[in-house]
Amino acid sequence: MLSKQELDAALAAERAMYRALSEVQDITRELLDAVDRQDQVSVRLFLSMRQEQINQLRDQKELLKKQCGGLPKEEGNLLRQILSGKKPAGVEGEALSLQVERNRALLERTLQADKALSRRLAGRESFYQS
């Protein structure tokens, strides 16, 4: 069973990830506008700003990975399951589970915006073209 402190630490990391994802999404929209205006200075600025937020996401993900690894095996596995989207049995971890869902939904919306940006910038050479 995960302690309240462990759940709160994971929830704080997931909330920080949500804030960073929100920033990535907003900056991606701004980046799309700058591309449409052909404003190269703004494009470079927004790419840099977006990378900072992506780095924060990576750092929070690494923090969660370390947290899982630092727990006893059973608890670490339970936390990994919740973080991967599995609903916890009972009330334990419900707030964390809801935040994980919110993050996933926001990530999907952000990826859609990123795909549009990549296609607009690179056309057939887009990262998302298969």
Backbone atoms as SQL, in Angstrom:
CREATE TABLE atoms (id INTEGER PRIMARY KEY, chain TEXT, resi INTEGER, resn TEXT, atom TEXT, x REAL, y REAL, z REAL);
INSERT INTO atoms VALUES
  (1, 'A', 1, 'MET', 'N', 0.842, -1.181, 0.000),
  (2, 'A', 1, 'MET', 'CA', 0.000, 0.000, 0.000),
  (3, 'A', 1, 'MET', 'C', 0.886, 1.242, 0.000),
  (4, 'A', 2, 'LEU', 'N', 0.561, 2.168, -0.863),
  (5, 'A', 2, 'LEU', 'CA', 1.327, 3.400, -0.970),
  (6, 'A', 2, 'LEU', 'C', 0.916, 4.375, 0.137),
  (7, 'A', 3, 'SER', 'N', 1.899, 5.044, 0.707),
  (8, 'A', 3, 'SER', 'CA', 1.597, 6.016, 1.748),
  (9, 'A', 3, 'SER', 'C', 1.073, 7.302, 1.118),
  (10, 'A', 4, 'LYS', 'N', 0.426, 8.099, 1.937),
  (11, 'A', 4, 'LYS', 'CA', -0.077, 9.392, 1.459),
  (12, 'A', 4, 'LYS', 'C', 1.077, 10.255, 0.956),
  (13, 'A', 5, 'GLN', 'N', 2.197, 10.216, 1.635),
  (14, 'A', 5, 'GLN', 'CA', 3.360, 10.999, 1.242),
  (15, 'A', 5, 'GLN', 'C', 3.863, 10.575, -0.151),
  (16, 'A', 6, 'GLU', 'N', 3.911, 9.279, -0.401),
  (17, 'A', 6, 'GLU', 'CA', 4.352, 8.788, -1.710),
  (18, 'A', 6, 'GLU', 'C', 3.372, 9.198, -2.806),
  (19, 'A', 7, 'LEU', 'N', 2.081, 9.071, -2.518),
  (20, 'A', 7, 'LEU', 'CA', 1.056, 9.465, -3.490),
  (21, 'A', 7, 'LEU', 'C', 1.099, 10.968, -3.745),
  (22, 'A', 8, 'ASP', 'N', 1.282, 11.743, -2.695),
  (23, 'A', 8, 'ASP', 'CA', 1.344, 13.201, -2.842),
  (24, 'A', 8, 'ASP', 'C', 2.558, 13.625, -3.663),
  (25, 'A', 9, 'ALA', 'N', 3.691, 12.955, -3.455),
  (26, 'A', 9, 'ALA', 'CA', 4.899, 13.285, -4.221),
  (27, 'A', 9, 'ALA', 'C', 4.680, 12.981, -5.711),
  (28, 'A', 10, 'ALA', 'N', 4.072, 11.836, -5.998),
  (29, 'A', 10, 'ALA', 'CA', 3.803, 11.482, -7.391),
  (30, 'A', 10, 'ALA', 'C', 2.777, 12.438, -7.998),
  (31, 'A', 11, 'LEU', 'N', 1.770, 12.810, -7.231),
  (32, 'A', 11, 'LEU', 'CA', 0.752, 13.746, -7.706),
  (33, 'A', 11, 'LEU', 'C', 1.375, 15.112, -8.005),
  (34, 'A', 12, 'ALA', 'N', 2.272, 15.558, -7.155),
  (35, 'A', 12, 'ALA', 'CA', 2.941, 16.845, -7.389),
  (36, 'A', 12, 'ALA', 'C', 3.742, 16.802, -8.691),
  (37, 'A', 13, 'ALA', 'N', 4.419, 15.702, -8.945),
  (38, 'A', 13, 'ALA', 'CA', 5.189, 15.561, -10.188),
  (39, 'A', 13, 'ALA', 'C', 4.261, 15.544, -11.397),
  (40, 'A', 14, 'GLU', 'N', 3.141, 14.832, -11.290),
  (41, 'A', 14, 'GLU', 'CA', 2.180, 14.780, -12.399),
  (42, 'A', 14, 'GLU', 'C', 1.557, 16.151, -12.648),
  (43, 'A', 15, 'ARG', 'N', 1.310, 16.901, -11.600),
  (44, 'A', 15, 'ARG', 'CA', 0.765, 18.258, -11.772),
  (45, 'A', 15, 'ARG', 'C', 1.792, 19.168, -12.437),
  (46, 'A', 16, 'ALA', 'N', 3.053, 19.024, -12.059),
  (47, 'A', 16, 'ALA', 'CA', 4.110, 19.808, -12.708),
  (48, 'A', 16, 'ALA', 'C', 4.201, 19.430, -14.187),
  (49, 'A', 17, 'MET', 'N', 4.008, 18.169, -14.486),
  (50, 'A', 17, 'MET', 'CA', 4.006, 17.724, -15.876),
  (51, 'A', 17, 'MET', 'C', 2.828, 18.338, -16.633),
  (52, 'A', 18, 'TYR', 'N', 1.694, 18.439, -15.985),
  (53, 'A', 18, 'TYR', 'CA', 0.520, 19.039, -16.633),
  (54, 'A', 18, 'TYR', 'C', 0.785, 20.506, -16.967),
  (55, 'A', 19, 'ARG', 'N', 1.381, 21.216, -16.022),
  (56, 'A', 19, 'ARG', 'CA', 1.700, 22.629, -16.271),
  (57, 'A', 19, 'ARG', 'C', 2.671, 22.763, -17.445),
  (58, 'A', 20, 'ALA', 'N', 3.684, 21.917, -17.466),
  (59, 'A', 20, 'ALA', 'CA', 4.659, 21.966, -18.562),
  (60, 'A', 20, 'ALA', 'C', 3.999, 21.588, -19.891),
  (61, 'A', 21, 'LEU', 'N', 3.143, 20.578, -19.876),
  (62, 'A', 21, 'LEU', 'CA', 2.423, 20.189, -21.097),
  (63, 'A', 21, 'LEU', 'C', 1.524, 21.315, -21.592),
  (64, 'A', 22, 'SER', 'N', 0.872, 22.002, -20.667),
  (65, 'A', 22, 'SER', 'CA', 0.022, 23.133, -21.043),
  (66, 'A', 22, 'SER', 'C', 0.853, 24.214, -21.722),
  (67, 'A', 23, 'GLU', 'N', 2.024, 24.469, -21.181),
  (68, 'A', 23, 'GLU', 'CA', 2.923, 25.461, -21.776),
  (69, 'A', 23, 'GLU', 'C', 3.381, 25.005, -23.161),
  (70, 'A', 24, 'VAL', 'N', 3.717, 23.726, -23.294),
  (71, 'A', 24, 'VAL', 'CA', 4.132, 23.206, -24.600),
  (72, 'A', 24, 'VAL', 'C', 3.012, 23.394, -25.611),
  (73, 'A', 25, 'GLN', 'N', 1.793, 23.100, -25.209),
  (74, 'A', 25, 'GLN', 'CA', 0.661, 23.253, -26.117),
  (75, 'A', 25, 'GLN', 'C', 0.473, 24.726, -26.515),
  (76, 'A', 26, 'ASP', 'N', 0.517, 25.616, -25.550),
  (77, 'A', 26, 'ASP', 'CA', 0.367, 27.042, -25.840),
  (78, 'A', 26, 'ASP', 'C', 1.489, 27.551, -26.746),
  (79, 'A', 27, 'ILE', 'N', 2.696, 27.171, -26.440),
  (80, 'A', 27, 'ILE', 'CA', 3.838, 27.613, -27.242),
  (81, 'A', 27, 'ILE', 'C', 3.752, 27.029, -28.655),
  (82, 'A', 28, 'THR', 'N', 3.268, 25.809, -28.771),
  (83, 'A', 28, 'THR', 'CA', 3.113, 25.199, -30.088),
  (84, 'A', 28, 'THR', 'C', 2.120, 25.996, -30.927),
  (85, 'A', 29, 'ARG', 'N', 1.036, 26.445, -30.306),
  (86, 'A', 29, 'ARG', 'CA', 0.074, 27.296, -31.020),
  (87, 'A', 29, 'ARG', 'C', 0.737, 28.597, -31.478),
  (88, 'A', 30, 'GLU', 'N', 1.491, 29.207, -30.583),
  (89, 'A', 30, 'GLU', 'CA', 2.201, 30.436, -30.930),
  (90, 'A', 30, 'GLU', 'C', 3.207, 30.179, -32.051),
  (91, 'A', 31, 'LEU', 'N', 3.845, 29.046, -31.985),
  (92, 'A', 31, 'LEU', 'CA', 4.811, 28.659, -33.002),
  (93, 'A', 31, 'LEU', 'C', 4.141, 28.497, -34.366),
  (94, 'A', 32, 'LEU', 'N', 2.971, 27.891, -34.377),
  (95, 'A', 32, 'LEU', 'CA', 2.209, 27.770, -35.623),
  (96, 'A', 32, 'LEU', 'C', 1.901, 29.141, -36.216),
  (97, 'A', 33, 'ASP', 'N', 1.496, 30.066, -35.367),
  (98, 'A', 33, 'ASP', 'CA', 1.221, 31.428, -35.827),
  (99, 'A', 33, 'ASP', 'C', 2.478, 32.092, -36.394),
  (100, 'A', 34, 'ALA', 'N', 3.604, 31.905, -35.718),
  (101, 'A', 34, 'ALA', 'CA', 4.858, 32.496, -36.183),
  (102, 'A', 34, 'ALA', 'C', 5.275, 31.897, -37.532),
  (103, 'A', 35, 'VAL', 'N', 5.048, 30.604, -37.697),
  (104, 'A', 35, 'VAL', 'CA', 5.358, 29.956, -38.972),
  (105, 'A', 35, 'VAL', 'C', 4.476, 30.540, -40.072),
  (106, 'A', 36, 'ASP', 'N', 3.193, 30.717, -39.769),
  (107, 'A', 36, 'ASP', 'CA', 2.279, 31.298, -40.753),
  (108, 'A', 36, 'ASP', 'C', 2.704, 32.715, -41.150),
  (109, 'A', 37, 'ARG', 'N', 3.238, 33.475, -40.200),
  (110, 'A', 37, 'ARG', 'CA', 3.692, 34.841, -40.468),
  (111, 'A', 37, 'ARG', 'C', 5.081, 34.866, -41.095),
  (112, 'A', 38, 'GLN', 'N', 5.717, 33.700, -41.127),
  (113, 'A', 38, 'GLN', 'CA', 7.097, 33.550, -41.611),
  (114, 'A', 38, 'GLN', 'C', 8.054, 34.420, -40.798),
  (115, 'A', 39, 'ASP', 'N', 7.814, 34.453, -39.501),
  (116, 'A', 39, 'ASP', 'CA', 8.625, 35.229, -38.557),
  (117, 'A', 39, 'ASP', 'C', 9.692, 34.300, -37.958),
  (118, 'A', 40, 'GLN', 'N', 10.850, 34.257, -38.588),
  (119, 'A', 40, 'GLN', 'CA', 11.907, 33.325, -38.191),
  (120, 'A', 40, 'GLN', 'C', 12.454, 33.595, -36.786),
  (121, 'A', 41, 'VAL', 'N', 12.510, 34.844, -36.397),
  (122, 'A', 41, 'VAL', 'CA', 13.008, 35.192, -35.061),
  (123, 'A', 41, 'VAL', 'C', 12.074, 34.604, -33.997),
  (124, 'A', 42, 'SER', 'N', 10.773, 34.798, -34.181),
  (125, 'A', 42, 'SER', 'CA', 9.799, 34.244, -33.232),
  (126, 'A', 42, 'SER', 'C', 9.820, 32.727, -33.246),
  (127, 'A', 43, 'VAL', 'N', 9.977, 32.133, -34.419),
  (128, 'A', 43, 'VAL', 'CA', 10.037, 30.671, -34.515),
  (129, 'A', 43, 'VAL', 'C', 11.176, 30.148, -33.657),
  (130, 'A', 44, 'ARG', 'N', 12.356, 30.750, -33.798),
  (131, 'A', 44, 'ARG', 'CA', 13.505, 30.298, -32.999),
  (132, 'A', 44, 'ARG', 'C', 13.252, 30.482, -31.501),
  (133, 'A', 45, 'LEU', 'N', 12.667, 31.617, -31.152),
  (134, 'A', 45, 'LEU', 'CA', 12.375, 31.904, -29.747),
  (135, 'A', 45, 'LEU', 'C', 11.389, 30.877, -29.187),
  (136, 'A', 46, 'PHE', 'N', 10.309, 30.616, -29.916),
  (137, 'A', 46, 'PHE', 'CA', 9.303, 29.667, -29.438),
  (138, 'A', 46, 'PHE', 'C', 9.845, 28.241, -29.379),
  (139, 'A', 47, 'LEU', 'N', 10.691, 27.870, -30.322),
  (140, 'A', 47, 'LEU', 'CA', 11.303, 26.538, -30.269),
  (141, 'A', 47, 'LEU', 'C', 12.146, 26.381, -29.013),
  (142, 'A', 48, 'SER', 'N', 12.890, 27.427, -28.678),
  (143, 'A', 48, 'SER', 'CA', 13.716, 27.396, -27.476),
  (144, 'A', 48, 'SER', 'C', 12.852, 27.310, -26.211),
  (145, 'A', 49, 'MET', 'N', 11.802, 28.114, -26.180),
  (146, 'A', 49, 'MET', 'CA', 10.905, 28.112, -25.017),
  (147, 'A', 49, 'MET', 'C', 10.223, 26.752, -24.872),
  (148, 'A', 50, 'ARG', 'N', 9.827, 26.183, -25.994),
  (149, 'A', 50, 'ARG', 'CA', 9.157, 24.887, -25.955),
  (150, 'A', 50, 'ARG', 'C', 10.106, 23.803, -25.463),
  (151, 'A', 51, 'GLN', 'N', 11.360, 23.871, -25.896),
  (152, 'A', 51, 'GLN', 'CA', 12.335, 22.874, -25.459),
  (153, 'A', 51, 'GLN', 'C', 12.543, 22.928, -23.945),
  (154, 'A', 52, 'GLU', 'N', 12.532, 24.117, -23.380),
  (155, 'A', 52, 'GLU', 'CA', 12.669, 24.251, -21.924),
  (156, 'A', 52, 'GLU', 'C', 11.551, 23.492, -21.203),
  (157, 'A', 53, 'GLN', 'N', 10.337, 23.625, -21.702),
  (158, 'A', 53, 'GLN', 'CA', 9.202, 22.935, -21.081),
  (159, 'A', 53, 'GLN', 'C', 9.303, 21.420, -21.280),
  (160, 'A', 54, 'ILE', 'N', 9.757, 21.008, -22.442),
  (161, 'A', 54, 'ILE', 'CA', 9.946, 19.577, -22.706),
  (162, 'A', 54, 'ILE', 'C', 11.008, 19.016, -21.767),
  (163, 'A', 55, 'ASN', 'N', 12.051, 19.788, -21.511),
  (164, 'A', 55, 'ASN', 'CA', 13.080, 19.361, -20.559),
  (165, 'A', 55, 'ASN', 'C', 12.493, 19.209, -19.156),
  (166, 'A', 56, 'GLN', 'N', 11.595, 20.113, -18.777),
  (167, 'A', 56, 'GLN', 'CA', 10.936, 19.990, -17.472),
  (168, 'A', 56, 'GLN', 'C', 10.094, 18.723, -17.404),
  (169, 'A', 57, 'LEU', 'N', 9.411, 18.411, -18.499),
  (170, 'A', 57, 'LEU', 'CA', 8.642, 17.165, -18.551),
  (171, 'A', 57, 'LEU', 'C', 9.552, 15.959, -18.340),
  (172, 'A', 58, 'ARG', 'N', 10.662, 15.963, -19.044),
  (173, 'A', 58, 'ARG', 'CA', 11.622, 14.858, -18.919),
  (174, 'A', 58, 'ARG', 'C', 12.118, 14.732, -17.478),
  (175, 'A', 59, 'ASP', 'N', 12.415, 15.869, -16.852),
  (176, 'A', 59, 'ASP', 'CA', 12.905, 15.851, -15.469),
  (177, 'A', 59, 'ASP', 'C', 11.864, 15.275, -14.512),
  (178, 'A', 60, 'GLN', 'N', 10.600, 15.655, -14.685),
  (179, 'A', 60, 'GLN', 'CA', 9.542, 15.134, -13.816),
  (180, 'A', 60, 'GLN', 'C', 9.344, 13.639, -14.037),
  (181, 'A', 61, 'LYS', 'N', 9.436, 13.212, -15.290),
  (182, 'A', 61, 'LYS', 'CA', 9.302, 11.789, -15.601),
  (183, 'A', 61, 'LYS', 'C', 10.430, 10.996, -14.940),
  (184, 'A', 62, 'GLU', 'N', 11.623, 11.550, -14.986),
  (185, 'A', 62, 'GLU', 'CA', 12.770, 10.903, -14.355),
  (186, 'A', 62, 'GLU', 'C', 12.591, 10.859, -12.830),
  (187, 'A', 63, 'LEU', 'N', 12.054, 11.920, -12.265),
  (188, 'A', 63, 'LEU', 'CA', 11.785, 11.957, -10.830),
  (189, 'A', 63, 'LEU', 'C', 10.808, 10.837, -10.441),
  (190, 'A', 64, 'LEU', 'N', 9.760, 10.655, -11.238),
  (191, 'A', 64, 'LEU', 'CA', 8.793, 9.595, -10.966),
  (192, 'A', 64, 'LEU', 'C', 9.430, 8.210, -11.108),
  (193, 'A', 65, 'LYS', 'N', 10.291, 8.064, -12.085),
  (194, 'A', 65, 'LYS', 'CA', 10.981, 6.784, -12.279),
  (195, 'A', 65, 'LYS', 'C', 11.846, 6.455, -11.061),
  (196, 'A', 66, 'LYS', 'N', 12.556, 7.474, -10.561),
  (197, 'A', 66, 'LYS', 'CA', 13.386, 7.277, -9.366),
  (198, 'A', 66, 'LYS', 'C', 12.529, 6.959, -8.149),
  (199, 'A', 67, 'GLN', 'N', 11.377, 7.630, -8.047),
  (200, 'A', 67, 'GLN', 'CA', 10.489, 7.366, -6.923),
  (201, 'A', 67, 'GLN', 'C', 10.024, 5.916, -6.950),
  (202, 'A', 68, 'CYS', 'N', 9.629, 5.438, -8.111),
  (203, 'A', 68, 'CYS', 'CA', 9.178, 4.043, -8.239),
  (204, 'A', 68, 'CYS', 'C', 10.301, 3.080, -7.879),
  (205, 'A', 69, 'GLY', 'N', 11.506, 3.394, -8.351),
  (206, 'A', 69, 'GLY', 'CA', 12.649, 2.528, -8.084),
  (207, 'A', 69, 'GLY', 'C', 13.080, 2.525, -6.632),
  (208, 'A', 70, 'GLY', 'N', 12.773, 3.585, -5.910),
  (209, 'A', 70, 'GLY', 'CA', 13.173, 3.685, -4.514),
  (210, 'A', 70, 'GLY', 'C', 12.191, 3.052, -3.544),
  (211, 'A', 71, 'LEU', 'N', 11.075, 2.596, -4.069),
  (212, 'A', 71, 'LEU', 'CA', 10.059, 1.972, -3.214),
  (213, 'A', 71, 'LEU', 'C', 10.269, 0.462, -3.158),
  (214, 'A', 72, 'PRO', 'N', 9.731, -0.184, -2.119),
  (215, 'A', 72, 'PRO', 'CA', 9.732, -1.643, -2.128),
  (216, 'A', 72, 'PRO', 'C', 9.042, -2.147, -3.403),
  (217, 'A', 73, 'LYS', 'N', 9.404, -3.347, -3.827),
  (218, 'A', 73, 'LYS', 'CA', 8.975, -3.870, -5.123),
  (219, 'A', 73, 'LYS', 'C', 7.466, -3.771, -5.360),
  (220, 'A', 74, 'GLU', 'N', 6.676, -4.218, -4.398),
  (221, 'A', 74, 'GLU', 'CA', 5.217, -4.231, -4.552),
  (222, 'A', 74, 'GLU', 'C', 4.660, -2.812, -4.697),
  (223, 'A', 75, 'GLU', 'N', 5.139, -1.914, -3.855),
  (224, 'A', 75, 'GLU', 'CA', 4.677, -0.530, -3.911),
  (225, 'A', 75, 'GLU', 'C', 5.142, 0.158, -5.197),
  (226, 'A', 76, 'GLY', 'N', 6.380, -0.097, -5.589),
  (227, 'A', 76, 'GLY', 'CA', 6.900, 0.464, -6.834),
  (228, 'A', 76, 'GLY', 'C', 6.090, 0.000, -8.032),
  (229, 'A', 77, 'ASN', 'N', 5.739, -1.284, -8.043),
  (230, 'A', 77, 'ASN', 'CA', 4.914, -1.810, -9.132),
  (231, 'A', 77, 'ASN', 'C', 3.530, -1.172, -9.142),
  (232, 'A', 78, 'LEU', 'N', 2.952, -0.987, -7.968),
  (233, 'A', 78, 'LEU', 'CA', 1.632, -0.360, -7.875),
  (234, 'A', 78, 'LEU', 'C', 1.689, 1.077, -8.399),
  (235, 'A', 79, 'LEU', 'N', 2.703, 1.809, -8.001),
  (236, 'A', 79, 'LEU', 'CA', 2.836, 3.189, -8.464),
  (237, 'A', 79, 'LEU', 'C', 3.048, 3.222, -9.978),
  (238, 'A', 80, 'ARG', 'N', 3.884, 2.320, -10.508),
  (239, 'A', 80, 'ARG', 'CA', 4.087, 2.256, -11.961),
  (240, 'A', 80, 'ARG', 'C', 2.777, 1.984, -12.690),
  (241, 'A', 81, 'GLN', 'N', 1.968, 1.106, -12.136),
  (242, 'A', 81, 'GLN', 'CA', 0.681, 0.785, -12.755),
  (243, 'A', 81, 'GLN', 'C', -0.230, 2.014, -12.793),
  (244, 'A', 82, 'ILE', 'N', -0.296, 2.725, -11.691),
  (245, 'A', 82, 'ILE', 'CA', -1.135, 3.927, -11.645),
  (246, 'A', 82, 'ILE', 'C', -0.623, 4.946, -12.655),
  (247, 'A', 83, 'LEU', 'N', 0.699, 5.125, -12.700),
  (248, 'A', 83, 'LEU', 'CA', 1.291, 6.099, -13.614),
  (249, 'A', 83, 'LEU', 'C', 1.128, 5.694, -15.080),
  (250, 'A', 84, 'SER', 'N', 0.933, 4.413, -15.318),
  (251, 'A', 84, 'SER', 'CA', 0.735, 3.958, -16.697),
  (252, 'A', 84, 'SER', 'C', -0.737, 3.974, -17.098),
  (253, 'A', 85, 'GLY', 'N', -1.602, 4.395, -16.165),
  (254, 'A', 85, 'GLY', 'CA', -3.011, 4.564, -16.512),
  (255, 'A', 85, 'GLY', 'C', -3.949, 3.533, -15.934),
  (256, 'A', 86, 'LYS', 'N', -3.419, 2.563, -15.208),
  (257, 'A', 86, 'LYS', 'CA', -4.280, 1.552, -14.598),
  (258, 'A', 86, 'LYS', 'C', -4.965, 2.148, -13.372),
  (259, 'A', 87, 'LYS', 'N', -6.262, 1.939, -13.275),
  (260, 'A', 87, 'LYS', 'CA', -7.029, 2.447, -12.129),
  (261, 'A', 87, 'LYS', 'C', -6.682, 1.645, -10.883),
  (262, 'A', 88, 'PRO', 'N', -6.429, 2.355, -9.789),
  (263, 'A', 88, 'PRO', 'CA', -6.144, 1.639, -8.547),
  (264, 'A', 88, 'PRO', 'C', -7.414, 1.012, -7.982),
  (265, 'A', 89, 'ALA', 'N', -7.260, -0.090, -7.298),
  (266, 'A', 89, 'ALA', 'CA', -8.402, -0.721, -6.626),
  (267, 'A', 89, 'ALA', 'C', -8.687, 0.079, -5.369),
  (268, 'A', 90, 'GLY', 'N', -9.879, 0.590, -5.245),
  (269, 'A', 90, 'GLY', 'CA', -10.235, 1.389, -4.081),
  (270, 'A', 90, 'GLY', 'C', -9.921, 2.856, -4.286),
  (271, 'A', 91, 'VAL', 'N', -9.933, 3.582, -3.201),
  (272, 'A', 91, 'VAL', 'CA', -9.771, 5.029, -3.242),
  (273, 'A', 91, 'VAL', 'C', -8.296, 5.428, -3.320),
  (274, 'A', 92, 'GLU', 'N', -7.412, 4.556, -2.871),
  (275, 'A', 92, 'GLU', 'CA', -5.991, 4.864, -2.846),
  (276, 'A', 92, 'GLU', 'C', -5.499, 5.246, -4.243),
  (277, 'A', 93, 'GLY', 'N', -4.929, 6.412, -4.348),
  (278, 'A', 93, 'GLY', 'CA', -4.361, 6.844, -5.619),
  (279, 'A', 93, 'GLY', 'C', -5.355, 7.388, -6.622),
  (280, 'A', 94, 'GLU', 'N', -6.588, 7.634, -6.201),
  (281, 'A', 94, 'GLU', 'CA', -7.613, 8.111, -7.136),
  (282, 'A', 94, 'GLU', 'C', -7.254, 9.484, -7.713),
  (283, 'A', 95, 'ALA', 'N', -6.803, 10.401, -6.873),
  (284, 'A', 95, 'ALA', 'CA', -6.432, 11.740, -7.354),
  (285, 'A', 95, 'ALA', 'C', -5.263, 11.642, -8.338),
  (286, 'A', 96, 'LEU', 'N', -4.305, 10.794, -8.022),
  (287, 'A', 96, 'LEU', 'CA', -3.163, 10.589, -8.907),
  (288, 'A', 96, 'LEU', 'C', -3.622, 9.996, -10.233),
  (289, 'A', 97, 'SER', 'N', -4.490, 9.037, -10.169),
  (290, 'A', 97, 'SER', 'CA', -5.012, 8.395, -11.375),
  (291, 'A', 97, 'SER', 'C', -5.745, 9.399, -12.262),
  (292, 'A', 98, 'LEU', 'N', -6.542, 10.264, -11.659),
  (293, 'A', 98, 'LEU', 'CA', -7.254, 11.295, -12.418),
  (294, 'A', 98, 'LEU', 'C', -6.281, 12.275, -13.075),
  (295, 'A', 99, 'GLN', 'N', -5.226, 12.634, -12.362),
  (296, 'A', 99, 'GLN', 'CA', -4.226, 13.543, -12.936),
  (297, 'A', 99, 'GLN', 'C', -3.502, 12.881, -14.096),
  (298, 'A', 100, 'VAL', 'N', -3.202, 11.602, -13.966),
  (299, 'A', 100, 'VAL', 'CA', -2.553, 10.865, -15.056),
  (300, 'A', 100, 'VAL', 'C', -3.448, 10.883, -16.293),
  (301, 'A', 101, 'GLU', 'N', -4.752, 10.692, -16.109),
  (302, 'A', 101, 'GLU', 'CA', -5.708, 10.753, -17.228),
  (303, 'A', 101, 'GLU', 'C', -5.718, 12.132, -17.871),
  (304, 'A', 102, 'ARG', 'N', -5.752, 13.167, -17.052),
  (305, 'A', 102, 'ARG', 'CA', -5.738, 14.543, -17.579),
  (306, 'A', 102, 'ARG', 'C', -4.466, 14.795, -18.390),
  (307, 'A', 103, 'ASN', 'N', -3.341, 14.313, -17.871),
  (308, 'A', 103, 'ASN', 'CA', -2.075, 14.490, -18.571),
  (309, 'A', 103, 'ASN', 'C', -2.080, 13.776, -19.920),
  (310, 'A', 104, 'ARG', 'N', -2.620, 12.565, -19.947),
  (311, 'A', 104, 'ARG', 'CA', -2.683, 11.811, -21.200),
  (312, 'A', 104, 'ARG', 'C', -3.534, 12.527, -22.235),
  (313, 'A', 105, 'ALA', 'N', -4.678, 13.032, -21.815),
  (314, 'A', 105, 'ALA', 'CA', -5.567, 13.747, -22.736),
  (315, 'A', 105, 'ALA', 'C', -4.884, 15.008, -23.274),
  (316, 'A', 106, 'LEU', 'N', -4.224, 15.744, -22.403),
  (317, 'A', 106, 'LEU', 'CA', -3.517, 16.950, -22.825),
  (318, 'A', 106, 'LEU', 'C', -2.357, 16.598, -23.751),
  (319, 'A', 107, 'LEU', 'N', -1.661, 15.524, -23.458),
  (320, 'A', 107, 'LEU', 'CA', -0.563, 15.085, -24.312),
  (321, 'A', 107, 'LEU', 'C', -1.078, 14.765, -25.717),
  (322, 'A', 108, 'GLU', 'N', -2.204, 14.092, -25.806),
  (323, 'A', 108, 'GLU', 'CA', -2.780, 13.771, -27.120),
  (324, 'A', 108, 'GLU', 'C', -3.110, 15.039, -27.902),
  (325, 'A', 109, 'ARG', 'N', -3.715, 16.009, -27.247),
  (326, 'A', 109, 'ARG', 'CA', -4.033, 17.280, -27.920),
  (327, 'A', 109, 'ARG', 'C', -2.754, 18.000, -28.355),
  (328, 'A', 110, 'THR', 'N', -1.746, 17.950, -27.509),
  (329, 'A', 110, 'THR', 'CA', -0.478, 18.597, -27.823),
  (330, 'A', 110, 'THR', 'C', 0.207, 17.899, -28.998),
  (331, 'A', 111, 'LEU', 'N', 0.139, 16.586, -29.031),
  (332, 'A', 111, 'LEU', 'CA', 0.725, 15.844, -30.149),
  (333, 'A', 111, 'LEU', 'C', 0.027, 16.174, -31.466),
  (334, 'A', 112, 'GLN', 'N', -1.274, 16.364, -31.421),
  (335, 'A', 112, 'GLN', 'CA', -2.001, 16.739, -32.638),
  (336, 'A', 112, 'GLN', 'C', -1.529, 18.102, -33.144),
  (337, 'A', 113, 'ALA', 'N', -1.341, 19.037, -32.234),
  (338, 'A', 113, 'ALA', 'CA', -0.840, 20.363, -32.622),
  (339, 'A', 113, 'ALA', 'C', 0.580, 20.250, -33.157),
  (340, 'A', 114, 'ASP', 'N', 1.384, 19.401, -32.545),
  (341, 'A', 114, 'ASP', 'CA', 2.759, 19.216, -33.000),
  (342, 'A', 114, 'ASP', 'C', 2.793, 18.589, -34.390),
  (343, 'A', 115, 'LYS', 'N', 1.906, 17.652, -34.647),
  (344, 'A', 115, 'LYS', 'CA', 1.828, 17.041, -35.979),
  (345, 'A', 115, 'LYS', 'C', 1.492, 18.089, -37.026),
  (346, 'A', 116, 'ALA', 'N', 0.529, 18.940, -36.722),
  (347, 'A', 116, 'ALA', 'CA', 0.149, 20.005, -37.658),
  (348, 'A', 116, 'ALA', 'C', 1.337, 20.926, -37.909),
  (349, 'A', 117, 'LEU', 'N', 2.057, 21.274, -36.848),
  (350, 'A', 117, 'LEU', 'CA', 3.226, 22.138, -36.978),
  (351, 'A', 117, 'LEU', 'C', 4.294, 21.472, -37.831),
  (352, 'A', 118, 'SER', 'N', 4.587, 20.223, -37.546),
  (353, 'A', 118, 'SER', 'CA', 5.625, 19.506, -38.274),
  (354, 'A', 118, 'SER', 'C', 5.281, 19.395, -39.758),
  (355, 'A', 119, 'ARG', 'N', 4.037, 19.106, -40.036),
  (356, 'A', 119, 'ARG', 'CA', 3.615, 18.994, -41.433),
  (357, 'A', 119, 'ARG', 'C', 3.690, 20.344, -42.143),
  (358, 'A', 120, 'ARG', 'N', 3.362, 21.400, -41.433),
  (359, 'A', 120, 'ARG', 'CA', 3.415, 22.726, -42.034),
  (360, 'A', 120, 'ARG', 'C', 4.866, 23.145, -42.294),
  (361, 'A', 121, 'LEU', 'N', 5.740, 22.807, -41.374),
  (362, 'A', 121, 'LEU', 'CA', 7.149, 23.184, -41.529),
  (363, 'A', 121, 'LEU', 'C', 7.893, 22.310, -42.533),
  (364, 'A', 122, 'ALA', 'N', 7.653, 21.008, -42.472),
  (365, 'A', 122, 'ALA', 'CA', 8.474, 20.070, -43.239),
  (366, 'A', 122, 'ALA', 'C', 7.747, 19.405, -44.402),
  (367, 'A', 123, 'GLY', 'N', 6.444, 19.537, -44.457),
  (368, 'A', 123, 'GLY', 'CA', 5.687, 18.916, -45.545),
  (369, 'A', 123, 'GLY', 'C', 5.914, 17.417, -45.589),
  (370, 'A', 124, 'ARG', 'N', 6.368, 16.939, -46.757),
  (371, 'A', 124, 'ARG', 'CA', 6.595, 15.490, -46.921),
  (372, 'A', 124, 'ARG', 'C', 7.742, 14.964, -46.061),
  (373, 'A', 125, 'GLU', 'N', 8.594, 15.850, -45.628),
  (374, 'A', 125, 'GLU', 'CA', 9.735, 15.462, -44.797),
  (375, 'A', 125, 'GLU', 'C', 9.395, 15.468, -43.310),
  (376, 'A', 126, 'SER', 'N', 8.130, 15.656, -42.980),
  (377, 'A', 126, 'SER', 'CA', 7.686, 15.728, -41.598),
  (378, 'A', 126, 'SER', 'C', 8.045, 14.461, -40.837),
  (379, 'A', 127, 'PHE', 'N', 8.363, 14.664, -39.590),
  (380, 'A', 127, 'PHE', 'CA', 8.643, 13.549, -38.683),
  (381, 'A', 127, 'PHE', 'C', 7.463, 12.578, -38.641),
  (382, 'A', 128, 'TYR', 'N', 6.252, 13.096, -38.826),
  (383, 'A', 128, 'TYR', 'CA', 5.043, 12.297, -38.685),
  (384, 'A', 128, 'TYR', 'C', 4.606, 11.628, -39.990),
  (385, 'A', 129, 'GLN', 'N', 5.236, 11.953, -41.103),
  (386, 'A', 129, 'GLN', 'CA', 4.905, 11.303, -42.369),
  (387, 'A', 129, 'GLN', 'C', 5.464, 9.892, -42.346),
  (388, 'A', 130, 'SER', 'N', 4.665, 8.958, -42.841),
  (389, 'A', 130, 'SER', 'CA', 5.188, 7.580, -42.866),
  (390, 'A', 130, 'SER', 'C', 5.322, 7.092, -44.279);
